[in-house]
Amino acid sequence: MPLNSRDLALEVEIALPAAAGSVTSPSIELHGGDDRSDFTKLCELVVELPAFTTAELPDGNVVSVDLIHSDNADLSGAETLYSGVPLVTGANGTGALATKKHCRFPLAVKAYVGIAVTTDAAVDVSAKKATAYLVA
């Protein structure tokens, strides 16, 4: 059964890059450095990307989201937990559909998590937003 209880205080939203490049979200605190493995093993981070038109994501261009974690609330020194979750590619002259991925945390997850969004498209997609939130 999928997890679906959502706490809006544990949600981040980030505008996508205005050109080819990367942006990092604010952090979500999973635990204050205490061992909260019982909590984190019962949670998932849901990552959502919006749909893209062909003008926003031309054929062959990619928007990718990495799940990152850090001991620091500002995500400095962040390490990548999972790459390309989700990853969308413009194809067949249709852009890309909206997508949503659920990610479980390893027991050794650090206190703060976030997402890093990267695009290689040289167009402004900053009006679009990626969203990440915890469900339990």
C-alpha positions in Angstrom: 0.0 0.0 0.0 1.5 3.4 -0.9 2.1 5.9 1.7 -0.1 9.0 1.5 -0.2 11.0 4.8 1.3 14.3 3.9 2.5 17.1 6.1 2.6 20.5 4.3 5.3 21.7 6.7 7.6 19.0 5.2 7.3 20.2 1.6 9.7 22.2 -0.5 9.0 23.8 -3.9 11.7 25.2 -6.2 11.6 27.2 -9.4 13.5 25.4 -12.2 16.6 27.0 -13.8 16.2 30.0 -16.1 18.8 28.5 -18.5 20.9 25.3 -18.6 22.2 24.8 -15.1 21.2 23.6 -11.6 19.2 24.8 -8.6 19.0 23.4 -5.1 15.9 23.4 -2.9 15.7 24.4 0.7 16.0 21.5 3.1 13.5 19.3 4.8 14.6 18.2 8.3 14.2 14.5 8.9 15.8 14.3 12.3 17.9 16.6 14.5 21.0 14.3 14.3 19.3 11.8 16.6 18.9 8.2 15.4 15.4 8.4 13.9 15.8 5.3 11.7 12.4 4.1 12.9 10.8 7.2 11.6 12.7 7.5 8.3 12.2 3.9 7.3 8.5 4.6 7.4 8.7 7.7 5.2 9.1 8.4 1.5 10.1 11.5 -0.3 7.8 12.2 -3.3 9.4 14.3 -6.1 7.2 15.9 -8.7 8.0 17.6 -12.0 5.5 19.4 -14.1 4.7 18.8 -17.8 6.9 20.6 -20.4 6.0 21.8 -23.8 8.3 21.3 -26.8 9.4 24.9 -26.5 10.3 24.4 -22.8 12.0 21.0 -23.3 13.1 20.5 -26.9 13.8 17.0 -28.2 16.9 15.5 -26.5 17.1 17.9 -23.7 16.8 16.7 -20.1 15.5 17.8 -16.7 16.9 15.7 -13.9 16.3 15.7 -10.1 18.8 14.3 -7.6 17.8 13.5 -4.0 20.5 15.0 -1.8 21.2 14.9 2.0 23.4 16.7 4.4 24.2 17.2 8.1 23.6 21.0 7.6 20.2 22.7 7.2 21.5 24.8 4.3 22.5 21.6 2.5 26.1 22.7 2.4 28.4 19.7 1.9 25.4 17.7 0.5 25.9 14.3 -0.9 23.7 12.6 -3.6 21.5 9.8 -2.3 19.8 9.1 -5.7 20.4 10.5 -9.1 17.8 11.1 -11.8 14.6 10.6 -9.7 12.8 11.7 -11.8 14.5 12.4 -15.1 12.5 13.6 -18.1 13.6 14.0 -21.7 12.0 16.0 -24.4 11.0 13.6 -27.2 9.0 13.2 -30.4 8.2 16.9 -30.6 5.9 16.7 -27.6 8.0 17.9 -24.6 7.5 15.7 -21.6 4.6 14.6 -19.3 4.4 15.5 -15.7 6.0 12.9 -13.5 6.1 11.8 -9.8 8.5 9.4 -8.1 8.6 8.0 -4.6 11.9 7.5 -2.9 12.7 5.5 0.3 15.5 6.6 2.5 18.4 4.5 3.5 18.8 4.0 7.3 22.0 6.1 7.2 20.2 9.2 5.8 21.6 12.4 7.1 19.5 14.9 9.1 18.4 17.1 6.1 17.3 16.2 2.6 16.5 18.3 -0.5 16.5 18.1 -4.2 18.9 19.4 -6.9 17.3 20.1 -10.3 19.4 20.2 -13.4 18.5 21.0 -17.0 20.6 21.1 -20.1 17.9 23.0 -22.0 19.0 26.6 -22.9 15.5 28.0 -22.4 13.9 29.7 -19.4 11.8 27.2 -17.5 11.9 29.2 -14.2 8.1 29.6 -14.3 7.9 25.8 -13.7 8.4 24.3 -10.2 9.6 21.0 -8.9 8.1 19.9 -5.6 9.3 17.4 -3.0 7.4 16.3 0.1 7.4 13.6 2.8 4.7 11.1 3.1 4.3 8.5 5.8 
